Amino acid sequence: QSQLVESGGGLVQPGGSLRLACAGSGFSLDLLYVGWFRQAPGREREFVACISDNADSTHYVDSVKGRFTISRDSAKNTVYLQMESLKPEDTAVYYCAADFGCPVLTVDNPPDYGMRHWGQGSQVTVSS
């Protein structure tokens, strides 16, 4: 069964770091753009970051620029989201998604942002 599998979430104190991983299981991520999204309780799913198929292009929502880094490891068929200087407002369920392009935020809307393949989500809680 082909699926995206997220890992790496958890509880961290404000100012701390976490690295999320999104692995392709049963299919290759090589030709796909991969994005990270998050959804806090009572809020719409929000775009966080996206990386192109060959990693030559990345995009971030303004609120995470300079703190989060998206990257990919083709050999491991995995895309990462390194999160630094975490804030309580980063608390959410984080999802990865894959398709043949990154969302066009003026056109693609929540909850799926035009992305067809989604993982199950990983909880990130930032709290002291």
N, C-alpha and C positions, 0 to 999 in steps of 0.2 A: 504494500500500500504506500503510495507516494504522499509524503506529508512534510511540513515544516515543523521542527521540534525546537522550542525555545528552552533555554536553561540559564541559570545564573542570577535569578532574582533573589530577594531576601530583605531582611531588615538591616538598615544602616543608619548611623547617626548623621545629623546634619554636618556637611563638610566632608563626609566620607565618599568612598568610591565603590562602584560595582561594575562588573563587565557582564553584559548579556551576550548569549550566543544563540544563533539561529542556524540550525543544521538542516540540510536537505536530506531526507531519508527516502531512498527509493528513486531519486532523480537528481540530476545535476543542476546546480545553481549557476553554472558557468555562463550561460547565455541570457540570464535573467537579471533584471534590476531588482534590488531588494530594499525594502523600506522598513522602518520602525515607526510604530504608532503607539499611542497610549490613551487609556481611558480611565479617568478618575470617577469615583462614585457620583452619580447625578449629573455627569457632564458628557458631552459628545466625545467620540473618539477623535483624537488630535494627531495630525502628522508631526513626526519628530525629526526624522532624517531619512535620506535615501542615497544609495550608491549605485552607480552604473555597472553594467555587466563586466567591463574591463577595469573598473575602479579608477577611471580617469576623471570622474565627476562625482561630487558629493553635494548634498543640499541639506540644510538644517532650518528648523524653525528658529526664529530670532531668540526665543527664550532659552535655548540650549547652546547657542553658538559660543565657542570658546570653552565650553565645559564638557560637551559630549563629542565623541569621535566615532564615526562609522568606518569600518574597514572590512576586508574580506580575505579569506585564505582559501584559494582554489584547491589546494592539495587536501584540505580538510573539509571542503564543500560546506563552508561555514561563513556566516557574516556576523560580525561583532558590533556591539555598541558599548564603547567604553564611556562610563559616566563618572565625572569628577565633580568635586565641590557640590555635592547633592544638597538639595533644599527640600523642605517639607512639601512644597508645591510640586515636586517631581513625583510624589507618591501617586501610583496608578498601576493598572495592569498594562504591561507592555506587550505588544504584539509585533511579530514580523510578518511581512507579506511580500510576495514575489509576483512579477509580471514582466512584460517586455518594455517597460518604461517606468519612470517615476511618476507619481501623481502630478497633474497640472492643477495646482490648487485653485485657480480661477474657474476651473471647469469641473474637476472631480470632487465630489462631496462625501462627507461621512455617511454611513459608517464604513463603506468599503473603498472609497477613493478610487474606484476603477481597478483595484488590484484583485486578481482572481484567486490567488492561493494564500491562505492564512494559517498561521500557527495557532496554538491553543491559548497562548498568553502566559505571562509570568509576572507574578506580583512583586512590585518594588515598593517598599515602605521606608520612608525617611522620617525618623522620629528619634527623639532623645528619651 
